[in-house]
Amino acid sequence: MENIKKQVRTFFKQQADLFCDEFYLEDNIQDLIKQKTGLDGIKEEVKNCNQCPALRRRKNIVFGAGNPEADLMMIDMISHEDEEAEGTPLVGEAGKLFDKILAAINLSRDDIYLTKIIKCPISNNRQPSHQEIVNCLKYLYRQIDIIKPKLMVGLGLKTAKALINQNQPLEKIHGHVYKFHAIDFITTYHPKALIKNQSFKKPAWDDFKKIRELYLKHRN
């Protein structure tokens, strides 16, 4: 972001030296500046990030998708190689199930913002290191500050461990309301877990009904 600010200052100084010291920005220019210092700016930083040596071979990042002004933000832990090609969270069979669950509570991906903690795809489904999580969390915090959701949902136990420091089994903490970044936060089962274990579908459905209730409450 500092580089963008420097470029903007340099541009206006050049214009003032050549022409005048008064400027009138058209709306599209104002929008462009806002975008570059908002989510788009963070996305560019993530694309150029090289803090994690094991993740530098990425072809694409999985930054986030959906409504940038959403009241509901959902967070997944790891970016997988199958998501890398599209740069989109939750694709394939798990993505289809996720879409069906959203539809069942009268929502779609256009109503929410879906993102990842680890935004670079991890090969062989290995678990991220503590330092990789720390390196990526600063980007997530900034996404939250820009989107300003009123409710957040963590998908899976690994997400809960990273964000709300919960080490209890998912069966103990799912559906309960915690606070993360001063915002109501609920953990539920990951769509991939629901595919592998059908017995999780009932408690997950109970979670999503509660998520729907809280979502409507926060919007009022």
Buried (B, 14 or more C-beta within 10 A) or exposed (E): EEEBEEEEEEEEEEEEEEEEEEEEEEEEEEEEBEEBBBBBBBBBBBEEBEEBEEBEEBEBBBBBBBBBEBBBBBBBBBBBBBBBEEBBBBBBEBBEBBBEBBEEBEBEBEBBBBBBBBBBBBEEEEEBEEEBBEBBBEBBEBBBEBBEBBBBBBBBBBBBBBBBEBEEEBEEBBBBEBEBBEBBBBBBBBBBBBBEEEEBBEBBBEBBEBBBEBBEEBEE
